[in-house]
């Protein structure tokens, strides 16, 4: 390869890298749950009481998820210990797998419970608007 080809390759790769970084930095995701944003409150016409209750529900879910993630981390360490052990303990492996499944089930249960609670806070019009927004997002992805 000659110098021009190498230089062109470097410039193109650098351009692609900086473009991807620029797009990553322009994300509209603020770290807040969508329903806690001013945009969602305006689109769905959420009352202050609804916003407060939604925040409480999501806070409860967040604490449950945090606890579950800590347990999942413990299970990952247990998996690592099983792999690194001199002998394979099938019973321990089965117990660890069962614990991991329980943690995943707890996380899914927390998500479903919070979604159900929020759904029932909304009136019929708000539910329709939210469903429309969610469908629109699903089509984009």
N, C-alpha and C positions, 0 to 999 in steps of 0.2 A: 504494500500500500504506500502511496506517496503522501507527502506532507499535506497537500490540499484535501485529500480524502479523509485523512485523520482529523484535520482541523474542522472540516465540515461535519463529521460525525460528532465531534466534541460539542460543537455549537448547537447542533440539532438536539442532542441529548440534554444539554444544559437548558435549552429552551423548553423542552418537554417537562423537565424537572421543575423549573420555576413556574410554568403554567399550572402544573398540578398542585404545587404549593399555594399558589395564588387562589385557586379554586377552593382548596381546603380551608384557607383562611377566611373566605367569604361566606362561610356557612351561616345560615339563618338560625341555626339551632343554638339557643342560649343556655342550654342545660336545664331549663325549666320544663316541666310537663306542659304540653300544649294547653290544657285546660286552665293552667295558672297564668297564662299570658294575657295581656290586655287585648291582643288581637282576638283570642278565643272568646273572651268576655264580651267583646263588642259584637262579634259574628253571631254568637249564640244568645245574646241579650241576657247574660247571667246576672242575677241579683247579687248584692254584697253577701247576703246570707248563703247563697249557693256557692259563691267563691270561697267563703270561709269553710263551709262543710267539705268542699272538694279538697281544699288544702289539708284539712284534718285527716281525711281518708287517705290521701296520698302520703302524708307524713307517717301514718300508721303502717301503710304498705312498705314504705321505705325502710322503716325499722325492722319489719319482718324479713325483708329481703336482705338486709345487712346481716342479721343473725343467721339466715340460711347460707349466705355466702361464706361466712366464717366457718360454718359446719362443713361446707363443700371444700374449703381449703384444708380442713383437717382430714377429710376423706382422701384428698389428693396426696397428702403426705402419707397416709396409710397405704395407698396404692404403691407409692414409691418404695415404702418399706418392704412391701410384699415382693416387688420386683427385685430389689437389691438383696433380699434374704438369701442365705445359702440353700435353704430348702423351701419348696412351695407348700404353703399352708392353705389348702383348698377351702377349709372351713372359714378361715379368716378372710379370704378373698370373697367368699359368698356373703359374709356378714358386711363387709365393706361395700360391696355392690348394693346390698339391700339398704344400707344407710344412705348411699348416694341416691338411690331411687326415691327414698323417703324425703330427702332434702329437695329434690327436683319437684316432687309432688307438692311439698309445702310452698315452694316458690310459685308454682302454677296456681295453687289454691289462693294464695295472697293476691295474685294478679286478677284472677277471676272475681274474687270477692270485692275488690276495690272497683272493678269495672261495673259490677252489678249494682253496687251502692251508688256510684255516680250516675248510672243510667236512671235509677229511680229518683234521683234528685231533680232530674230534668223534666220539663213538661213535654207534651207531645211535639210541639213545634221545634223545641230545642233538640229533641231526639232526632227528628227528621233532618235538621240542619247538620247535626253532628254526623249522622250516617252519610249524608251527602259529602261532607268534608273528608271523611275516612275513605269513602269510595274513590274520591278524586285522588287522594294520596296513594291508594293502592294501584290505581291505573298508572301513576307516574313511576312507581317502582316496578 
